[in-house]
Amino acid sequence: MAAARESGAPAPAVYGRVEVRGRPGLVVERIDGPDLLMLIGRRPWTIVSAARTLGEVHARLHEVAAPPTLPAIEDVVRERLRAADAAPSDLVAFALAGLDKLPSGDRLLHGDLHPANILVAAGRPAAIDWVRAGRGDPAADVAWTRLLLRLARPYPSAPAVVRRLHPFGRGLMEREYLRAYRRLREVDLELVDRWEPVLAVARLATDLPGERAALLALLERAMPQRG
């Protein structure tokens, strides 16, 4: 967050580290506003502008050079795959082989950017929830966000209108997100496509309810010889 903020990217300011009852924490700027998902729930007609905000924020984050102390995204994904008990072994092997052919990079990657991780206050967005931050090629980060937009299901606590519109709005969200991103920063979509099945296996390993069938269908297309 500090690296992003110091570079002028949309992130909260970081004021210091603290320890409370033996647990580490950060003192950060309070962003007193709703997230993009909540805004869509309140005003469904703003889905296009929300998707554009998501793309613009992501592109601005990727202009930032990552601190060298952050883990490389390929190392993080490799460890997740090796511990992937919930994913079939042939898919894990397929993903590890694909990962070895992907390039590294030095950009700041958020690691989990989606509409619920962008707060908006006074018309200004800020990316939150940086626990998966890393360094690497922006195509990996774009592939992860695109995968989430395609597959993730709204939480049961999400506004009812978000849950109802999700099957129809996710394609629109994905298209407008990529369009907005590419207006500010070019990304190799062929490289994004190569990252997607690798990250899909990593996602499959978490075994989230409601996603397994869609992830397996995506992976069947990526490796049609399976089965």
N, C-alpha and C positions, 0 to 999 in steps of 0.2 A: 504493500500500500504506500509506504513512504517513497519508494522509487517511482511509482506511478505519479503520485502527487507532486513530487519535486520536479518531474518532467512536464507538468501541466496536464497530465491525463486525468480523466474523471474518476477520482477515488477520494475517500475520506482522508483528512489529515491525521497523522499519527503523532500523539503528544508524548508518549512514553510507555515504558513497561512497568508492570506492577506485579505484586504477588499478594493474593488474598487467600488466607487460610491454607497456605501451602500450594496454591494453584497459580500458575502464571497467567498473566493477562495483558491486554493492551488498553491504554486510554486513547480513544479515537474521537474524532469529530462526530457530533450527533447530526445525523441527516434526518430531519424531522419531516418526513413525507412518505407516501406510499410507494410500493414497488410497482413495476410495469404490469405485472399480472393483475394486481389489484385495480390498477387504473383501467385495464381492459374490462375487468368485471364490472366496474362502475359505468364505463362508457364503451360498449363493444365496438362502436364505429371508429374508435381510435386505434384499432389493431394494426393498421398500416403504419401510423406514426410511431407506435410502440416498437414495431419491428425495425423501423429505420433507426430509432434511437439505439436499439440493441446493436445493430450493425456499425453505427458511427462510434459508439463507445468502444466496441471491440477493436475497430481499426485504430483508434487513438491509443489504446493500450499497447498495441503491437508496434507502435513507433518507439516504445521505450526499451532501452537495453536492460536486460535482466541483471540483477546483482549476481556476481559469480558464485555466491554461497547458495543460491537456489538450486535444487536438483534438476538435472536434465530430464525432460519429459520422457525420453526413450527409456531411461533407467527406471523411472517411476512405473511406466507401463509394463516394462519387462518383469519387474518384481510382482506386479498385480497378476500378470499372466501366469507366472510360475506358482503362485499361490491360489490359482483359480480352481478350486475343488468342484465348483458348480458347473464348470464348462467341460464339454467332452474333450478328451485328450487330443483327438485329431484336429479339433479347432484351435486348441492352444498351440499345437505345433505349427499349424498354418499361420497363426497370428505372429508367433515368434520369428518365423522365417520371413514374413513380410516386414516386420519391424526392423530386422537387420538390414533391409534394403532402403530404409527411409533416412533422409538427411537430418542432421542435427541443426541447431541454430542458436542464436544468442538473444532472441527477443523475449520480453516479459510475457508469459502466458498466464492467464487467470486460472485455467484448469477446470472451470465449472460455470461458465457464464451462460445465463438464461434469464428470462424476464423477471423471475422472482429475486434475482441477485443484482438488480439495478433499482436503487431508490431514486426518487425524483423529489426535490425540494426547491421551491421558487423557480421552477422550470429548468433546473440544472440536474442532470443525472450523475450518479456516483455508483461505481461498482463495489459491491461488498462481498463478504464470504470468500476470503482468499486462502482458505486452508489447503487448497490443491495447487497453489501457484508454483510455477516452475519456469525453466528457460528452454527455448527450443525454436523450432520452425513454426510460424504462425499457422501453417496449414493444419497442424495437429489440433490447435485450439479451435479453429473454424470447423474442423470435422467433428469435434466433440459437441460443439453447440448445435451444429446442423443435425447431428444424431439425436440430441435431446429434443429438438423441435419436431423431429419426425416421429419419435417413439415414446417420449415421456408422457405419462398420464397425469392429469391434474390431481393434486392431493384432495382427499375427501373434504378438507376444510376450505378448498378454493371456492370462490363465488359460484353460485349455481349457473349463472350465465356462461362462465368460463368452461364449466364441465359440459354444458350442452353444446357450445359452439366449437369445442376443441377439435372434433373430427373434421370440421369444415374449414377451420381457421388455421390449422397448423401448416398446410401447404402454402397458404398466402403469407404466413409469418416467415416461413423459410425463404421464399422468393424475395420478399422485401428486405429481409435481413441481409442476404447476400448482395443484393443490388446496392444497398446503402454502404455496406462494407467496401465493395469494389469501387465505389465512387471516390473513396478516400485513400484506399490502399489496394494495390493489385495482389491477388493471391492465385496460385497455380491450382486450378480446380482439379486437374488430373492428380496432383499430389494430395489434395483433400480426399479425393475418391480412394486413393491408396491407403490413406490413414483410416478411413471409415471402418473397414472390416476388422482391422486390428483393434480399434477402440470398441467395436461391437462385441468382440470376444471378451474384452476386459469388462464391458458393461454386463454381459451375460454372466460373468463370474459372480456378480453381486446378487443375481437371482431375484430381482425385484418383481413383485406381483404384477401380472398383466403385460409384461414386456417380452417374456421368453419366446413366445410364438413369433412375434414380429422380428425379433433379433435373429432367430434361426432361419426365418424366410429370407432375410437380408443376406445372411451368410451362405445359404444355399445358392443364391444368385452369384455370390462372389467366388465360390468354389463349387461349380456345378458337378464336378466329378464325385463329390462326396455322396455316399449312400448308394 
